[in-house]
Amino acid sequence: MKVTRFITGLMAALLGLASAWVAAEVDTDVEQALRAKLDNPAVGLKVGTVSESQLPGMLEVQFENGPMVYATPDGGFFLVGDLFAVQGDQFVNLAEQRRDKERVAELDEISSDDMIVFPAEGETRSHITVFTDATCFYCQKLHQEVPELNKRGVEVRYLAYPRAGVGSDGYRQLATAWCSENPQDTLTKLKNRESVADNVCPGNPISSQFELGQKVGVRGTPAIITETGRMIPGYQSADDMMVSLGLN
């Protein structure tokens, strides 16, 4: 009981701090000292950004090609994990909210010409970005929901994520779709398990999109990202997707 009361009190305190928190710049000397402490080329760690966190006495440190951690200003200690705040009867993942914003920023850099897009019919009410693999059963299943999503005003934007890596059968199938004269039709045929001759053109974006997926936290397919940056792992029916998007 004492432990439970302590955790509840701690979470409530974090809530008050989170609601009053305003981002502030980190002192240059503090940042330089922290970078000197945490940069570790021997294990491939290099500090990317340093910013204030909502946890008193700790800074958010984003490693390049690595995790985001909470570190003491002198770099003597750091924690790996997500920071939560209590809001009413909900636990809000503040770290995931941060990642949502980062996903939106990353996806905004991708040209629609490098995606395979299935546009909404009539007014576009929302859009989802889906990291997909043509060989994935639940990717195939999700693709069957696309016409219904389009009818309900949801645009579906595909990015490539060959689960078995670059050079795999999945990679060749995705490259074939992206390199074809009619990418929508080719991707649909592949997801319907129809035979399509390989057509891996030079300069295709499959490798870069695979790397992007890893960067934004994709661990399997399908990985659905909403327009707010929230990641939904796995398959959802059109009905469930509309609920997830708040469009039911």
C-alpha positions in Angstrom: 0.0 0.0 0.0 2.8 2.4 0.9 4.5 1.7 -2.5 1.2 2.3 -4.3 0.6 5.6 -2.5 4.1 6.7 -3.3 3.8 5.9 -7.0 0.4 7.6 -7.2 1.8 10.7 -5.5 4.8 10.8 -7.7 2.6 10.5 -10.9 0.3 13.2 -9.6 3.3 15.5 -9.0 4.5 14.8 -12.5 1.1 15.8 -13.9 1.3 19.2 -12.2 4.8 19.7 -13.5 3.8 18.6 -17.0 0.8 20.9 -17.2 3.0 23.9 -16.1 6.0 23.0 -18.2 7.3 25.3 -20.8 10.3 24.3 -23.0 13.4 26.3 -22.3 16.8 26.3 -24.0 19.6 24.3 -22.3 22.6 26.4 -21.2 25.4 26.1 -23.8 28.1 25.2 -21.3 25.8 22.5 -19.8 25.1 21.1 -23.2 28.7 21.0 -24.2 29.7 19.3 -21.0 27.0 16.7 -21.4 28.0 16.0 -25.0 31.6 15.5 -23.9 30.5 13.0 -21.3 28.0 11.0 -23.4 29.5 11.0 -26.8 31.0 7.5 -27.1 32.4 6.6 -30.5 33.5 3.2 -29.2 30.0 2.0 -28.9 28.6 4.1 -31.7 26.8 6.7 -29.6 26.8 10.4 -30.5 24.5 13.0 -29.0 22.2 14.5 -31.5 20.0 17.0 -29.6 19.7 18.1 -26.0 16.6 19.8 -24.6 14.8 20.4 -21.3 12.5 17.6 -20.1 9.3 17.7 -18.1 11.1 15.7 -15.4 12.8 18.2 -13.0 16.6 17.9 -12.9 16.8 15.8 -16.1 17.4 16.6 -19.8 16.2 14.9 -22.9 19.1 13.6 -24.9 18.4 12.2 -28.4 21.3 10.1 -29.7 21.9 10.1 -33.4 20.6 6.7 -34.8 19.9 5.7 -31.2 17.4 6.1 -28.3 16.2 9.2 -26.5 17.2 9.1 -22.9 16.8 11.3 -19.8 20.1 12.4 -18.4 21.4 14.4 -15.5 22.9 17.8 -16.6 26.4 16.6 -15.9 25.9 13.4 -18.0 26.8 11.3 -15.0 23.6 9.3 -15.1 20.9 8.6 -17.7 17.6 6.6 -17.9 16.2 4.8 -20.9 12.5 4.6 -20.9 9.2 6.5 -21.4 8.0 9.3 -19.1 4.3 9.3 -18.2 2.0 11.9 -16.7 -1.3 11.3 -15.0 -4.1 13.2 -16.6 -7.4 12.5 -14.9 -7.8 8.7 -15.0 -5.4 8.3 -17.9 -1.6 7.7 -18.0 -0.2 9.8 -20.8 3.0 8.8 -22.5 4.9 12.0 -22.9 7.8 10.4 -24.7 5.4 8.9 -27.2 3.9 12.3 -27.8 7.4 13.6 -28.6 7.9 10.7 -31.0 4.6 11.5 -32.7 5.8 15.0 -33.6 9.1 13.6 -34.9 7.3 11.1 -37.1 5.1 13.9 -38.6 8.3 15.9 -39.3 10.0 13.0 -41.0 7.0 12.1 -43.1 6.5 15.7 -44.2 9.9 15.4 -45.9 8.7 12.6 -48.2 7.4 13.6 -51.6 4.1 12.0 -52.6 5.9 11.0 -55.8 7.9 8.5 -53.7 4.8 7.0 -52.2 2.1 4.8 -53.6 -1.1 6.7 -52.8 -4.7 5.5 -52.9 -6.6 8.8 -52.6 -9.9 9.4 -50.8 -13.1 9.6 -52.8 -14.6 13.0 -52.5 -13.5 15.1 -49.6 -10.3 13.9 -47.9 -11.2 13.7 -44.2 -7.9 12.2 -43.0 -4.9 10.2 -44.2 -2.7 7.4 -43.0 0.8 6.4 -43.9 1.4 2.7 -44.0 4.8 1.0 -44.0 4.1 -2.2 -45.9 5.6 -5.4 -47.2 3.8 -7.2 -50.1 4.7 -10.6 -48.6 3.1 -9.8 -45.2 -0.3 -11.5 -44.7 -1.7 -8.7 -42.5 -0.5 -6.2 -45.1 -2.4 -8.1 -47.7 -5.5 -8.1 -45.4 -5.2 -4.4 -44.7 -5.0 -3.7 -48.4 -8.4 -5.2 -48.9 -9.8 -2.5 -46.6 -8.3 0.3 -48.7 -11.3 0.8 -51.0 -13.6 1.1 -48.1 -11.3 3.6 -46.4 -11.1 5.6 -49.6 -14.9 5.7 -49.8 -15.0 7.0 -46.2 -12.6 9.9 -47.0 -9.3 8.4 -45.8 -6.3 8.6 -48.1 -3.9 5.7 -47.8 -0.2 6.5 -48.4 2.2 3.5 -48.7 5.8 3.4 -47.9 8.0 0.4 -48.4 9.3 -1.7 -45.5 10.7 -5.1 -46.6 10.8 -7.1 -43.4 13.6 -9.4 -44.5 15.8 -6.5 -45.5 17.3 -5.1 -48.7 17.8 -7.7 -51.4 15.1 -10.0 -50.1 12.1 -11.3 -52.0 10.0 -8.7 -50.3 12.4 -6.0 -51.4 12.2 -7.1 -55.0 8.4 -7.2 -54.9 8.2 -3.7 -53.4 10.7 -2.4 -55.9 8.7 -3.9 -58.7 5.6 -2.0 -57.6 7.4 1.3 -57.1 9.2 1.0 -60.5 6.1 0.0 -62.5 4.2 2.3 -64.8 1.1 1.7 -62.6 2.3 1.3 -59.0 -1.2 1.1 -57.6 -2.2 -1.7 -59.8 1.1 -3.6 -59.4 1.1 -3.4 -55.6 -2.5 -4.6 -55.6 -1.6 -7.6 -57.8 1.3 -8.5 -55.6 -0.8 -8.2 -52.4 -3.4 -10.5 -54.1 -0.5 -13.0 -54.6 -0.6 -12.6 -58.4 2.6 -13.3 -60.3 4.4 -10.2 -61.4 7.8 -10.2 -63.1 10.6 -8.5 -61.1 11.4 -5.0 -62.2 14.0 -3.5 -59.8 14.9 -0.2 -61.3 18.0 1.8 -60.3 17.4 4.7 -57.9 14.2 3.2 -56.4 13.4 4.5 -52.9 12.9 1.1 -51.1 16.2 1.2 -49.2 15.7 4.7 -48.0 12.1 4.1 -46.9 13.2 0.9 -45.1 15.8 3.0 -43.2 13.2 5.7 -42.5 10.8 3.0 -41.0 13.5 1.9 -38.7 14.2 5.5 -37.7 10.6 6.2 -36.7 10.1 3.0 -34.8 8.7 0.5 -37.2 9.3 -3.0 -35.9 6.9 -5.0 -38.1 4.3 -4.6 -40.8 1.8 -3.2 -41.4 2.8 -0.1 -39.4 0.2 2.6 -39.6 0.9 6.2 -38.8 -1.9 8.7 -38.5 -1.6 12.3 -39.6 -0.9 13.3 -36.0 2.1 10.9 -36.0 0.5 8.2 -33.7 1.7 4.8 -34.7 -0.8 1.9 -34.8 1.1 -1.4 -35.1 -0.7 -4.2 -37.1 -3.9 -4.7 -39.0 -7.1 -2.8 -38.4 -10.4 -3.2 -40.2 -11.9 -0.1 -41.9 -14.5 0.2 -39.1 -11.8 0.1 -36.4 -9.6 2.5 -38.3 -12.4 5.1 -38.5 -12.7 4.8 -34.7 -8.9 5.2 -34.3 -9.0 8.3 -36.4 -11.9 9.7 -34.6 -14.1 9.7 -37.7 -16.7 7.1 -36.7 
